[in-house]
Amino acid sequence: MRFCVVPSVHAMAKKLIAPARIPEQQPGHLPLPMQRSHKTYCFIISRQDRRSIMTTKEIFHGVPGILRPFKEYVEAKNLKKGDQIVYYGVPGTCTPFVELLGFALRSLELEQIFVPFVDETRAKKLSHFEEVGMQARAGPVTVKPDIIVIMGGLSMPNVPVKPEQMSAILERHPDATVIGVCFMHMFEKAGWLNTISFDCLIDANIDPVEVTKT
């Protein structure tokens, strides 16, 4: 499984201005499967202010390639204990991935919230249970995100959420950092990148899937 992390990604990204290159490997610096295979530099234009911005695209591998860059990006925001990260996703489909991402952040002592679809009135708090992991539990929650994580399941066909609805959520929380997590380029395929700007976009490939039967 290959995983792509693109910090400061915006919908107006148009042109690649430098070819991929293979960085020098430092012994013991990044153990497999987290070894970076290459890094590219992209020229993008922000939808908000049309300024030219330099960003990086890095390739990782495996489940650690999902969780470690996610945690590193969140840690770099220097959030305080009790600050809030809110995941918006499809119940059932996105929930296991939200719990996996939340588990990676358990040591940061953040308040982690799951919002089904975009209905903040039905928000659930994520809590860590020993020998189980992160689990959503009922209870009153006030949604006040410092970081918003948009799960790619919202952009899948037949899901009753439009990018404009998610954009309205972002306008409600204008100071929140926006992270996207999806598989198989779903945001791009569904046209969400024309409406939503991400500060960090994580896009994983899980194709092919091998099944062996007896």
RACORLIN-V644465 format. One line per field, one symbol per residue. ss: DSSP state (h for helix, s for strand, l for the rest). psi: psi as a letter, one per 40 degrees, with the letter a starting at -180 (. if undefined). burial: + if it has 24 or more other ideal C-beta (glycine too) atoms within 12 Angstrom, else -. A space follows every 50 residues. Layout:
BEGIN
ss=???
psi=???
burial=???
END
This chain:
BEGIN
ss=lsssssslllllllssssssslllllllllllllllllssssssslllll lssssssssssllhhhhhhhhhhhhllllllllsssssslllllhhhhhh hhhhlhhhllsssssslllhhhlsssssslllssssslllllllllssss shhhhlllllllhhhhhhhhhhllllsssssssllhhhhllhhhllllls ssssslllllllll
psi=hihhhgifhidehdhheiiiihihhhhedgiieehhdihihihihhddee ihhhiihihiiiddeddddddddddeefiiheihhhhhahhddddddddd ddddedeefihhihhhbfgeefiihhihhhedahihiiihhhhghdhhhh idddeiiehfhiddddddddddgeeiihhhhiiffddddeedeedhhidh hhhihfhihhhhi.
burial=-++++++++++++--------------------++++--+-+-+------ --+-+++++++---++++++++++--+-+---+++++++++--++-++++ ++++++-+-+++++++++-+--++++++-----+++----+-+-++++++ ++++++--+-+-+-+++-++--+--++++++++-++++-+-++-++++++ ++++----------
END
